Amino acid sequence: MIKGTVTGRIWSTKKVAEVPAGSMLEVQVDGSSSTMLAFDPLGCGIGEKVIIATGSVAASWFGGKTPPIDALIIGSIDDPS
């Protein structure tokens, strides 16, 4: 799992049918200069600390036909200390 901070929201008016309702967020990975895109089913906002699952773990969360998503926000960190 990866811990990071939401830095932006990706807006898209077109997407493949398998992607469910939710947002694509840009996340700054803690302790790194790297950023990543992650699917957000929770409704997180900019500046929020989040936990991200990646790879097959993220993809297996979706039922039915697996959408092309390999980074999933699975939690919001209440106290970032």
Backbone atoms as SQL, in Angstrom:
CREATE TABLE atoms (id INTEGER PRIMARY KEY, chain TEXT, resi INTEGER, resn TEXT, atom TEXT, x REAL, y REAL, z REAL);
INSERT INTO atoms VALUES
  (1, 'A', 1, 'MET', 'N', 0.844, -1.183, 0.000),
  (2, 'A', 1, 'MET', 'CA', 0.000, 0.000, 0.000),
  (3, 'A', 1, 'MET', 'C', 0.882, 1.238, 0.000),
  (4, 'A', 2, 'ILE', 'N', 0.331, 2.308, -0.490),
  (5, 'A', 2, 'ILE', 'CA', 1.048, 3.570, -0.645),
  (6, 'A', 2, 'ILE', 'C', 0.285, 4.651, 0.111),
  (7, 'A', 3, 'LYS', 'N', 1.012, 5.512, 0.791),
  (8, 'A', 3, 'LYS', 'CA', 0.411, 6.651, 1.482),
  (9, 'A', 3, 'LYS', 'C', 0.781, 7.909, 0.702),
  (10, 'A', 4, 'GLY', 'N', -0.187, 8.810, 0.542),
  (11, 'A', 4, 'GLY', 'CA', 0.086, 10.029, -0.197),
  (12, 'A', 4, 'GLY', 'C', -0.926, 11.112, 0.091),
  (13, 'A', 5, 'THR', 'N', -0.762, 12.242, -0.618),
  (14, 'A', 5, 'THR', 'CA', -1.633, 13.396, -0.456),
  (15, 'A', 5, 'THR', 'C', -2.239, 13.759, -1.806),
  (16, 'A', 6, 'VAL', 'N', -3.552, 13.938, -1.842),
  (17, 'A', 6, 'VAL', 'CA', -4.243, 14.307, -3.076),
  (18, 'A', 6, 'VAL', 'C', -3.826, 15.731, -3.471),
  (19, 'A', 7, 'THR', 'N', -3.357, 15.871, -4.706),
  (20, 'A', 7, 'THR', 'CA', -2.914, 17.181, -5.191),
  (21, 'A', 7, 'THR', 'C', -3.767, 17.728, -6.328),
  (22, 'A', 8, 'GLY', 'N', -4.612, 16.899, -6.900),
  (23, 'A', 8, 'GLY', 'CA', -5.444, 17.382, -8.000),
  (24, 'A', 8, 'GLY', 'C', -6.472, 16.362, -8.431),
  (25, 'A', 9, 'ARG', 'N', -7.385, 16.826, -9.244),
  (26, 'A', 9, 'ARG', 'CA', -8.467, 15.991, -9.772),
  (27, 'A', 9, 'ARG', 'C', -8.333, 15.983, -11.291),
  (28, 'A', 10, 'ILE', 'N', -8.466, 14.804, -11.888),
  (29, 'A', 10, 'ILE', 'CA', -8.390, 14.666, -13.334),
  (30, 'A', 10, 'ILE', 'C', -9.813, 14.643, -13.882),
  (31, 'A', 11, 'TRP', 'N', -10.125, 15.579, -14.777),
  (32, 'A', 11, 'TRP', 'CA', -11.462, 15.662, -15.353),
  (33, 'A', 11, 'TRP', 'C', -11.462, 14.997, -16.719),
  (34, 'A', 12, 'SER', 'N', -12.453, 14.166, -16.982),
  (35, 'A', 12, 'SER', 'CA', -12.576, 13.491, -18.264),
  (36, 'A', 12, 'SER', 'C', -14.054, 13.312, -18.587),
  (37, 'A', 13, 'THR', 'N', -14.458, 13.744, -19.770),
  (38, 'A', 13, 'THR', 'CA', -15.853, 13.590, -20.160),
  (39, 'A', 13, 'THR', 'C', -16.106, 12.264, -20.865),
  (40, 'A', 14, 'LYS', 'N', -15.027, 11.570, -21.263),
  (41, 'A', 14, 'LYS', 'CA', -15.167, 10.270, -21.915),
  (42, 'A', 14, 'LYS', 'C', -14.342, 9.242, -21.152),
  (43, 'A', 15, 'LYS', 'N', -14.896, 8.038, -20.994),
  (44, 'A', 15, 'LYS', 'CA', -14.184, 6.949, -20.330),
  (45, 'A', 15, 'LYS', 'C', -14.730, 5.623, -20.830),
  (46, 'A', 16, 'VAL', 'N', -13.986, 4.537, -20.631),
  (47, 'A', 16, 'VAL', 'CA', -14.475, 3.225, -21.034),
  (48, 'A', 16, 'VAL', 'C', -15.627, 2.823, -20.121),
  (49, 'A', 17, 'ALA', 'N', -16.534, 2.032, -20.647),
  (50, 'A', 17, 'ALA', 'CA', -17.763, 1.675, -19.933),
  (51, 'A', 17, 'ALA', 'C', -17.506, 0.925, -18.629),
  (52, 'A', 18, 'GLU', 'N', -16.405, 0.185, -18.531),
  (53, 'A', 18, 'GLU', 'CA', -16.126, -0.613, -17.333),
  (54, 'A', 18, 'GLU', 'C', -15.722, 0.220, -16.116),
  (55, 'A', 19, 'VAL', 'N', -15.339, 1.474, -16.319),
  (56, 'A', 19, 'VAL', 'CA', -14.939, 2.320, -15.189),
  (57, 'A', 19, 'VAL', 'C', -16.193, 2.820, -14.479),
  (58, 'A', 20, 'PRO', 'N', -16.374, 2.461, -13.189),
  (59, 'A', 20, 'PRO', 'CA', -17.575, 2.867, -12.461),
  (60, 'A', 20, 'PRO', 'C', -17.541, 4.354, -12.082),
  (61, 'A', 21, 'ALA', 'N', -18.608, 4.806, -11.457),
  (62, 'A', 21, 'ALA', 'CA', -18.667, 6.187, -10.990),
  (63, 'A', 21, 'ALA', 'C', -17.584, 6.424, -9.942),
  (64, 'A', 22, 'GLY', 'N', -16.948, 7.544, -10.013),
  (65, 'A', 22, 'GLY', 'CA', -15.865, 7.896, -9.098),
  (66, 'A', 22, 'GLY', 'C', -14.968, 8.918, -9.774),
  (67, 'A', 23, 'SER', 'N', -13.891, 9.283, -9.122),
  (68, 'A', 23, 'SER', 'CA', -12.980, 10.299, -9.649),
  (69, 'A', 23, 'SER', 'C', -11.591, 9.718, -9.849),
  (70, 'A', 24, 'MET', 'N', -10.857, 10.329, -10.753),
  (71, 'A', 24, 'MET', 'CA', -9.435, 10.036, -10.889),
  (72, 'A', 24, 'MET', 'C', -8.702, 11.196, -10.222),
  (73, 'A', 25, 'LEU', 'N', -7.853, 10.869, -9.253),
  (74, 'A', 25, 'LEU', 'CA', -7.139, 11.901, -8.516),
  (75, 'A', 25, 'LEU', 'C', -5.638, 11.765, -8.728),
  (76, 'A', 26, 'GLU', 'N', -4.957, 12.900, -8.713),
  (77, 'A', 26, 'GLU', 'CA', -3.496, 12.913, -8.731),
  (78, 'A', 26, 'GLU', 'C', -3.032, 12.928, -7.278),
  (79, 'A', 27, 'VAL', 'N', -2.091, 12.039, -6.955),
  (80, 'A', 27, 'VAL', 'CA', -1.636, 11.887, -5.574),
  (81, 'A', 27, 'VAL', 'C', -0.115, 12.006, -5.526),
  (82, 'A', 28, 'GLN', 'N', 0.375, 12.846, -4.610),
  (83, 'A', 28, 'GLN', 'CA', 1.812, 12.970, -4.328),
  (84, 'A', 28, 'GLN', 'C', 2.162, 11.875, -3.335),
  (85, 'A', 29, 'VAL', 'N', 3.068, 10.976, -3.737),
  (86, 'A', 29, 'VAL', 'CA', 3.462, 9.864, -2.876),
  (87, 'A', 29, 'VAL', 'C', 4.332, 10.386, -1.738),
  (88, 'A', 30, 'ASP', 'N', 3.981, 10.045, -0.495),
  (89, 'A', 30, 'ASP', 'CA', 4.751, 10.479, 0.675),
  (90, 'A', 30, 'ASP', 'C', 6.187, 9.989, 0.589),
  (91, 'A', 31, 'GLY', 'N', 7.148, 10.858, 0.953),
  (92, 'A', 31, 'GLY', 'CA', 8.559, 10.507, 0.977),
  (93, 'A', 31, 'GLY', 'C', 9.184, 10.381, -0.395),
  (94, 'A', 32, 'SER', 'N', 8.525, 10.922, -1.418),
  (95, 'A', 32, 'SER', 'CA', 9.009, 10.787, -2.786),
  (96, 'A', 32, 'SER', 'C', 8.624, 12.026, -3.594),
  (97, 'A', 33, 'SER', 'N', 9.288, 12.207, -4.721),
  (98, 'A', 33, 'SER', 'CA', 8.901, 13.289, -5.626),
  (99, 'A', 33, 'SER', 'C', 7.922, 12.769, -6.685),
  (100, 'A', 34, 'SER', 'N', 7.515, 11.511, -6.557),
  (101, 'A', 34, 'SER', 'CA', 6.620, 10.875, -7.533),
  (102, 'A', 34, 'SER', 'C', 5.169, 11.242, -7.299),
  (103, 'A', 35, 'THR', 'N', 4.432, 11.319, -8.399),
  (104, 'A', 35, 'THR', 'CA', 2.979, 11.451, -8.340),
  (105, 'A', 35, 'THR', 'C', 2.369, 10.270, -9.086),
  (106, 'A', 36, 'MET', 'N', 1.135, 9.974, -8.766),
  (107, 'A', 36, 'MET', 'CA', 0.438, 8.895, -9.453),
  (108, 'A', 36, 'MET', 'C', -1.027, 9.247, -9.580),
  (109, 'A', 37, 'LEU', 'N', -1.719, 8.569, -10.501),
  (110, 'A', 37, 'LEU', 'CA', -3.153, 8.713, -10.632),
  (111, 'A', 37, 'LEU', 'C', -3.805, 7.524, -9.950),
  (112, 'A', 38, 'ALA', 'N', -4.875, 7.778, -9.209),
  (113, 'A', 38, 'ALA', 'CA', -5.576, 6.709, -8.503),
  (114, 'A', 38, 'ALA', 'C', -7.080, 6.935, -8.620),
  (115, 'A', 39, 'PHE', 'N', -7.818, 5.845, -8.770),
  (116, 'A', 39, 'PHE', 'CA', -9.274, 5.907, -8.812),
  (117, 'A', 39, 'PHE', 'C', -9.799, 6.085, -7.390),
  (118, 'A', 40, 'ASP', 'N', -10.758, 6.991, -7.237),
  (119, 'A', 40, 'ASP', 'CA', -11.285, 7.328, -5.915),
  (120, 'A', 40, 'ASP', 'C', -12.794, 7.087, -5.840),
  (121, 'A', 41, 'PRO', 'N', -13.230, 5.999, -5.214),
  (122, 'A', 41, 'PRO', 'CA', -14.661, 5.770, -5.031),
  (123, 'A', 41, 'PRO', 'C', -15.211, 6.429, -3.766),
  (124, 'A', 42, 'LEU', 'N', -14.330, 7.065, -2.966),
  (125, 'A', 42, 'LEU', 'CA', -14.722, 7.595, -1.658),
  (126, 'A', 42, 'LEU', 'C', -15.122, 9.063, -1.646),
  (127, 'A', 43, 'GLY', 'N', -14.690, 9.832, -2.627),
  (128, 'A', 43, 'GLY', 'CA', -14.995, 11.261, -2.646),
  (129, 'A', 43, 'GLY', 'C', -13.976, 12.109, -1.908),
  (130, 'A', 44, 'CYS', 'N', -12.706, 11.735, -1.967),
  (131, 'A', 44, 'CYS', 'CA', -11.634, 12.477, -1.281),
  (132, 'A', 44, 'CYS', 'C', -11.388, 13.820, -1.966),
  (133, 'A', 45, 'GLY', 'N', -10.801, 14.751, -1.216),
  (134, 'A', 45, 'GLY', 'CA', -10.554, 16.086, -1.733),
  (135, 'A', 45, 'GLY', 'C', -9.078, 16.441, -1.751),
  (136, 'A', 46, 'ILE', 'N', -8.777, 17.535, -2.409),
  (137, 'A', 46, 'ILE', 'CA', -7.404, 18.026, -2.507),
  (138, 'A', 46, 'ILE', 'C', -6.880, 18.338, -1.109),
  (139, 'A', 47, 'GLY', 'N', -5.638, 17.894, -0.839),
  (140, 'A', 47, 'GLY', 'CA', -5.009, 18.083, 0.455),
  (141, 'A', 47, 'GLY', 'C', -5.229, 16.929, 1.420),
  (142, 'A', 48, 'GLU', 'N', -6.123, 16.026, 1.080),
  (143, 'A', 48, 'GLU', 'CA', -6.441, 14.894, 1.956),
  (144, 'A', 48, 'GLU', 'C', -5.367, 13.811, 1.857),
  (145, 'A', 49, 'LYS', 'N', -5.007, 13.241, 2.996),
  (146, 'A', 49, 'LYS', 'CA', -4.067, 12.117, 3.052),
  (147, 'A', 49, 'LYS', 'C', -4.843, 10.837, 2.768),
  (148, 'A', 50, 'VAL', 'N', -4.291, 9.972, 1.894),
  (149, 'A', 50, 'VAL', 'CA', -5.004, 8.767, 1.492),
  (150, 'A', 50, 'VAL', 'C', -4.094, 7.544, 1.498),
  (151, 'A', 51, 'ILE', 'N', -4.734, 6.368, 1.480),
  (152, 'A', 51, 'ILE', 'CA', -4.042, 5.094, 1.352),
  (153, 'A', 51, 'ILE', 'C', -4.457, 4.494, 0.011),
  (154, 'A', 52, 'ILE', 'N', -3.472, 4.013, -0.748),
  (155, 'A', 52, 'ILE', 'CA', -3.720, 3.497, -2.088),
  (156, 'A', 52, 'ILE', 'C', -3.259, 2.049, -2.185),
  (157, 'A', 53, 'ALA', 'N', -4.114, 1.204, -2.745),
  (158, 'A', 53, 'ALA', 'CA', -3.737, -0.168, -3.099),
  (159, 'A', 53, 'ALA', 'C', -3.462, -0.170, -4.599),
  (160, 'A', 54, 'THR', 'N', -2.498, -0.985, -5.023),
  (161, 'A', 54, 'THR', 'CA', -2.132, -1.005, -6.436),
  (162, 'A', 54, 'THR', 'C', -2.151, -2.427, -6.999),
  (163, 'A', 55, 'GLY', 'N', -2.049, -2.515, -8.312),
  (164, 'A', 55, 'GLY', 'CA', -1.935, -3.792, -9.007),
  (165, 'A', 55, 'GLY', 'C', -3.182, -4.645, -8.920),
  (166, 'A', 56, 'SER', 'N', -2.978, -5.966, -8.837),
  (167, 'A', 56, 'SER', 'CA', -4.100, -6.905, -8.840),
  (168, 'A', 56, 'SER', 'C', -5.004, -6.729, -7.621),
  (169, 'A', 57, 'VAL', 'N', -4.455, -6.265, -6.520),
  (170, 'A', 57, 'VAL', 'CA', -5.271, -6.015, -5.323),
  (171, 'A', 57, 'VAL', 'C', -6.299, -4.930, -5.618),
  (172, 'A', 58, 'ALA', 'N', -5.873, -3.861, -6.274),
  (173, 'A', 58, 'ALA', 'CA', -6.795, -2.778, -6.634),
  (174, 'A', 58, 'ALA', 'C', -7.822, -3.257, -7.651),
  (175, 'A', 59, 'ALA', 'N', -7.368, -3.966, -8.669),
  (176, 'A', 59, 'ALA', 'CA', -8.265, -4.426, -9.728),
  (177, 'A', 59, 'ALA', 'C', -9.304, -5.411, -9.212),
  (178, 'A', 60, 'SER', 'N', -8.948, -6.234, -8.239),
  (179, 'A', 60, 'SER', 'CA', -9.872, -7.262, -7.751),
  (180, 'A', 60, 'SER', 'C', -11.020, -6.688, -6.920),
  (181, 'A', 61, 'TRP', 'N', -10.925, -5.441, -6.520),
  (182, 'A', 61, 'TRP', 'CA', -11.993, -4.809, -5.745),
  (183, 'A', 61, 'TRP', 'C', -13.274, -4.675, -6.565),
  (184, 'A', 62, 'PHE', 'N', -13.120, -4.505, -7.884),
  (185, 'A', 62, 'PHE', 'CA', -14.259, -4.296, -8.770),
  (186, 'A', 62, 'PHE', 'C', -14.915, -5.630, -9.108),
  (187, 'A', 63, 'GLY', 'N', -16.226, -5.674, -9.042),
  (188, 'A', 63, 'GLY', 'CA', -16.937, -6.889, -9.429),
  (189, 'A', 63, 'GLY', 'C', -17.164, -6.928, -10.934),
  (190, 'A', 64, 'GLY', 'N', -17.482, -8.095, -11.450),
  (191, 'A', 64, 'GLY', 'CA', -17.765, -8.222, -12.880),
  (192, 'A', 64, 'GLY', 'C', -16.516, -8.053, -13.712),
  (193, 'A', 65, 'LYS', 'N', -16.679, -7.447, -14.882),
  (194, 'A', 65, 'LYS', 'CA', -15.543, -7.226, -15.773),
  (195, 'A', 65, 'LYS', 'C', -14.615, -6.188, -15.142),
  (196, 'A', 66, 'THR', 'N', -13.350, -6.544, -14.986),
  (197, 'A', 66, 'THR', 'CA', -12.380, -5.676, -14.317),
  (198, 'A', 66, 'THR', 'C', -12.039, -4.471, -15.192),
  (199, 'A', 67, 'PRO', 'N', -12.230, -3.249, -14.679),
  (200, 'A', 67, 'PRO', 'CA', -11.859, -2.066, -15.453),
  (201, 'A', 67, 'PRO', 'C', -10.340, -1.895, -15.473),
  (202, 'A', 68, 'PRO', 'N', -9.838, -1.097, -16.397),
  (203, 'A', 68, 'PRO', 'CA', -8.388, -0.889, -16.499),
  (204, 'A', 68, 'PRO', 'C', -7.877, 0.090, -15.440),
  (205, 'A', 69, 'ILE', 'N', -7.986, -0.304, -14.185),
  (206, 'A', 69, 'ILE', 'CA', -7.555, 0.531, -13.063),
  (207, 'A', 69, 'ILE', 'C', -6.587, -0.274, -12.211),
  (208, 'A', 70, 'ASP', 'N', -5.405, 0.288, -11.941),
  (209, 'A', 70, 'ASP', 'CA', -4.438, -0.447, -11.117),
  (210, 'A', 70, 'ASP', 'C', -3.969, 0.329, -9.903),
  (211, 'A', 71, 'ALA', 'N', -4.666, 1.425, -9.579),
  (212, 'A', 71, 'ALA', 'CA', -4.394, 2.177, -8.350),
  (213, 'A', 71, 'ALA', 'C', -5.740, 2.639, -7.798),
  (214, 'A', 72, 'LEU', 'N', -6.037, 2.238, -6.558),
  (215, 'A', 72, 'LEU', 'CA', -7.344, 2.482, -5.959),
  (216, 'A', 72, 'LEU', 'C', -7.183, 3.078, -4.571),
  (217, 'A', 73, 'ILE', 'N', -7.831, 4.210, -4.339),
  (218, 'A', 73, 'ILE', 'CA', -7.817, 4.812, -2.997),
  (219, 'A', 73, 'ILE', 'C', -8.761, 3.987, -2.132),
  (220, 'A', 74, 'ILE', 'N', -8.209, 3.386, -1.074),
  (221, 'A', 74, 'ILE', 'CA', -9.001, 2.496, -0.217),
  (222, 'A', 74, 'ILE', 'C', -9.281, 3.105, 1.165),
  (223, 'A', 75, 'GLY', 'N', -8.680, 4.263, 1.459),
  (224, 'A', 75, 'GLY', 'CA', -8.913, 4.871, 2.751),
  (225, 'A', 75, 'GLY', 'C', -8.464, 6.317, 2.797),
  (226, 'A', 76, 'SER', 'N', -9.084, 7.057, 3.698),
  (227, 'A', 76, 'SER', 'CA', -8.712, 8.435, 3.976),
  (228, 'A', 76, 'SER', 'C', -8.126, 8.464, 5.380),
  (229, 'A', 77, 'ILE', 'N', -6.962, 9.060, 5.537),
  (230, 'A', 77, 'ILE', 'CA', -6.278, 9.075, 6.832),
  (231, 'A', 77, 'ILE', 'C', -6.810, 10.242, 7.649),
  (232, 'A', 78, 'ASP', 'N', -7.427, 9.926, 8.791),
  (233, 'A', 78, 'ASP', 'CA', -8.037, 10.955, 9.637),
  (234, 'A', 78, 'ASP', 'C', -6.998, 11.809, 10.356),
  (235, 'A', 79, 'ASP', 'N', -5.955, 11.183, 10.896),
  (236, 'A', 79, 'ASP', 'CA', -4.910, 11.905, 11.614),
  (237, 'A', 79, 'ASP', 'C', -3.565, 11.600, 10.963),
  (238, 'A', 80, 'PRO', 'N', -3.053, 12.518, 10.131),
  (239, 'A', 80, 'PRO', 'CA', -1.835, 12.232, 9.370),
  (240, 'A', 80, 'PRO', 'C', -0.548, 12.226, 10.179),
  (241, 'A', 81, 'SER', 'N', -0.595, 12.178, 11.506),
  (242, 'A', 81, 'SER', 'CA', 0.623, 12.180, 12.303),
  (243, 'A', 81, 'SER', 'C', 1.359, 10.866, 12.271);
